[in-house]
Amino acid sequence: MTKYSDLLAEWLVSLGYTHCFFVAGGNIMHLLESCSRRLTCIPVVHEVAAGIAAEYMNEVHLGPKAFALVTAGPGLTNIVTAMGGAYLESRELLVLGGQVKVSDLARGQVRQRGIQEIDGVAIARAVSVRSMLMTQIVDQATFAALTRSGEQGRKGPVFLELPLDVQGAQVDEATLNTGSPSAETHFEPFPETAVESVAQKVRSAQRPVFLLGAGVDRETAKDLQEELARAGIPVMLTWNATDRVGADHPMYFGRPNTWGMRYANILLQQADLLVALGTRLSLQQTGFNWQQFIPAGEIVQVDCDAAELQKGHPRVAVPLCGDANLMLASLLKLDLGTHTEWLEFCHSVRGLLPLVEPVNQTGSGYLNPYEFASKLSTLCNENDLVIPCSSGSAFTVMMQTFAQSQGQRIVTNKGLASMGYGLSGAIGAAFAGAGRRTILVEGDGGFTQNLQELGTVTANQLNLKIFLFDDNGYASIRMTQKNYFGGRYVGCDTETGLGIPKWELLFPAYSIPVLRIGPGFESDSAFQAAFAGPGAHAFLVHIDPSQTYFPKISSRVTESGSMESNPLHRMTPDLDEATAQKVFRYLPA
């Protein structure tokens, strides 16, 4: 006989798990003890960090694999934000939760019977692909099937809640070790006729574009670099696929988005055929004015979720449900025609529209955030892991400006767009990298929400370089309140009651050295030594609190109180007439 939690830990190892992020609690005491003997268990300060770190570690995808372990009640409620983020981004995240003894379960009869009891399964159900209370012992094959339900098809979190007495039960190991069947391929190959039909559309198009989403995995993209170059089709990337193609790839033409690169938005909108591979084409991707997305062309969308193909926005001419990797690899084996004139136009537009535009106002002595992101990208190498937080000005500046190198891993979480993701995500990435330099770029407002995890950084001596946009609060919220409400500032900075730490005092409290950087930082010897050296280091990026952030898609508040947005190609500020005539050649009148 053996303790069931010991068996579960062994099964987790057999499923490829190497790490566990956790906050200790009474209702997971058996699971934690068992996992501590078989996996690398990393304590964090708050459960949301456990979920985010596990998600990012798995998404970096360098070998190690993590799950999160949380106790009942607040352990589960604290991690829900991380589960929501992974659910919206279609990422694998296994969360094992503790629960009170089976005999103490309220089972809907009263609000609470056991101490710290709450219905975790019901709470987690909305942000998971599987949420289950395990009141009975299950065998290895069943447990493997439950955990793998988040890996098949459209990925997502799995939440398994284990009562304390189930964890600690004595079981017959021989009868439960039934083995784990190999994970089955979820998607069938596309029919040759479907692939040929798309290829024919590409051949016939005058201005085709490939838009690669996160459904195109890194391994496929890496293997197809030469084929993408030979195909001669402009390649654009969603934010979640930023690291699929290097910025120096001959067919790379940027990251279109509501907060995207201006030249990429303009080119995308002039395509007469968009082949969208592994992207759900969200409203942020198409623009809120989705009716004017690809106004002069049609869309072929390949996605693993039929519901995304049928949602009605944008209008999709050819929806194909299946594996985008298979479609891309199959297409690149075929003749896709020649599009020389279109490529020449793409190059000319990119040359006319720099990523760092001179329209922004930066006060004297402050560092222009766009110039910072551009210079940072030249200082990073192909082995770096880059975490550009998940919301706010620091995030959008990085996604508009940072030039990625082939081989880097770049991970963010834009679906939920929650502040506070950066540090926890960088911790997961740093563990995945096993010593590779991890670079976090985060705003001071977002960083404040989970700054307690600096203790986790120090305790584990992570090679983490933290770039903090020090601009006295929530820059993006401040800008919204200025643009739409006449400068009625509410809770966006220290002057309106927001508590922001004294950073030069905070980081040393965690034994992390800190350096303030400004214009010319890249040539400063102290910065160079700290950036290249081992261990953790914080850099305060001196940003003007009144810094402007352009280009952007502008919206207006209508008389009814709703918002009306410009299409993707109409970013603010408007281009001068001469430049507009050159770059808007193929847009319908």
C-alpha angles and dihedrals in degrees: 000000000000137000111270093228089057089055092047091053091052090049091051090054090050088053090058101262114146104164139042125197111202152156111219120243140162096251093058098041095118095045093047094049092049095045092048089064096051109027139039102264116199119194116215128188099239130028094233087065090054091057096043093046091050092048093050094043090055093043093052083059102197098140108282115098127199142194132188125243119199136169127240125283111004091020089064097038091050093055097048093094090057091048090050091052094049091046094054092045092047094237132152115254125160114199119187112195131192123229138185120271116293090248090055096053114122092213091198094298094105132006094252137001107160123056110271089001118157129155097263094171092058092047094047096044094084093054102039140065090223129022118175141165108219104211091154133056112256128195128245096265092051093047091049091051091051095051093043092054086087093055100053125086111335102011125228146145124304119205119197117181116202122193114227095246091050090054092051098041119126108237140178104257094197094060095046101045094088096147131245116270114227114267109260124229105255100204131063118220116266115257112260088240091060093050092046091049091056091044090053090052090052092048092049095045121097095203112024124171132192113214110194119203132186089275085078101077125220095248093055092046092049092050092049101049094110093042091053090052093049093047091066094214118135109250122209128181136218116227092257090054096047093125098049094090129022120242089242094058109123092234098043114117106170144265114298117202143129084276092028136129110293095225092048092050092049094048094045091052091055095053116116089201128031116190103195111194122191097347127113091213094233123196089261089055097046097032123250087270089068092159087076096046111125090356095182101039149038133258132233109193124191114190137150094230116073090199091063090053092052102042093102101236121122105017107252120200096191117025114187121185114208147065113335090202091062092047094049094047091047094048093051090058090062135072106269098179132239124294104174097145092051092049091050089052091049091053092048093051092048089051092051097048114055120201092232103058121196093228097091124096116228120176123233113281094017126111117245102236093216092053089047093054092045093051093043090058090057090052095052123085134215093265096056123112109220123200112185095186116240113261145018134041096313089056098046093044091054093048092048097045117017112108108215124214124220108260097032120118113225118183132176137151111228102157095076090024091201121174114235098044098108105077096041091046091049090052091055091046092049092053090048090051093053093212101342111134111266119201122200124191112189140155120247093241094053093041091055091062094067105015090128088083090073082089089061090051092052096042091055098038092230122191092236127150111199119201109191121193099224103200102133102263142322104002097179093049090046090052092049091051090049096047100042106024104036096253097309092158116198125176095333103115143008091277089060096046104274113143112227120173126240094254096200087060099039102055095050088053085067092042091251115136116230133204129185113222132196140162112341092021092141091067096047111112093212090055093046092052093047094046093049096040129090128267133023124328132170124216120194107213104212102227125178109245086219093050114141121223115213149196100046140143106264124216133188132212109243125216089262091056095251125123125250118196136199118244118262096267094054102076123166126281099043118237119250113264096253093052092043091055090054099046101036094057098131101034114116115254 
